[in-house]
Amino acid sequence: MKVALVHDFLVKLGGAERVLEVLANMYPDAPIYTLLYDRGRTGMVFPEERVRPSFLQKFPEFIRKRQRYLFPLMPRAIESLDFSEFDLVISSSNAYAHGILTPSHATHICYCHSPMRYAWDYAHEYLNEQNIGAIKRYVTEKLIHGVRFWDQIAADRADHYIANSNHVRKRIKKYYRSNADVLYPPVDTKRFHLSPEHDDFFLIVSALTPFKKIDMAVQLFNKIQRRLVVIGGGAQLEYLKTIAGPTVDILGRKDDATVSEYMQSCRAYLMPGEEDFGIAPVEAMACGKPVLAYGKGGATETVIPGKTGELFSELTIDSMEDALGRIIVNEPYYKPRTIRQHARQFDLQYFQAGFQAIVKEKLS
């Protein structure tokens, strides 16, 4: 049986790419198709000889790094990929990968990190964040409307959906009118060691985009004058550096070993925005650290208030501050071994076994 893997973009190493890495190890002979490929940022995990990018890769580098210019071409680009030689195609999608065209003899299983957010429930907030004039906004709205129409049609192309959380399963049902199995993303808990001791700082590891609400956390820690460390890269990196006070360190991207060290020495981990699942908080829990998270989305499935962390109910500084106070007050009652044991239910081995079982069932 010939197998192919598909992923939206291989231009950074984030949570979705960690899932793809596990799938790539499970199917070592499968080529990896993608819209765009950045060898410098992802080649150490996804070697060039295994990756088959779309025709978008032929554009000059300065255009490829500004993906918004290629936005109108992406549906056509994903449809141009040829899977006629494969029997099983596994897509890893939060934007376009589920919209591939597969032959009638092939089975297409989509592991869905999220339906395309900026086309559906995040559309208005996305437009507001762009800070563009009326004419550009009008054009962008038209483009998003077109992509939304394409996405609704493309949603029927996958034979089976696997959602990365119950939260995403509900969104697949709402926007794609499809049922999905739920299989939580793999977390390599063996990479992290239990560390009951801590240095007196709080930690965020995240892409630095407006959706993640990192700026709200920075403002809170400026206010209370406690130490916050932020690791990650993205469009808001320089902005966050300009608003960070003396107790907030914006470190940019760091390698996995450095991130592990920070997780093992932090006091608690923060996830201030809504996530579909959130792998990094579970990694922190694998170190025995409590997590403070916004109480919507995937965090409601991973954080147990009073046991593995705390949730705040509103996207406001005051609500986050109240929950941070609970983290500090309840600190003597959190049991690092219990927190780590909770994280282990999301371990790599359970994802591999669960995914193989779903594939076997669907193929039969």
Summary of the structure (lengths in Angstrom):
residues: 364
radius of gyration: 20.5
end to end distance: 13.3
largest distance: 60.7
contacts: 1214
relative contact order: 0.11
helix: 49%
strand: 18%
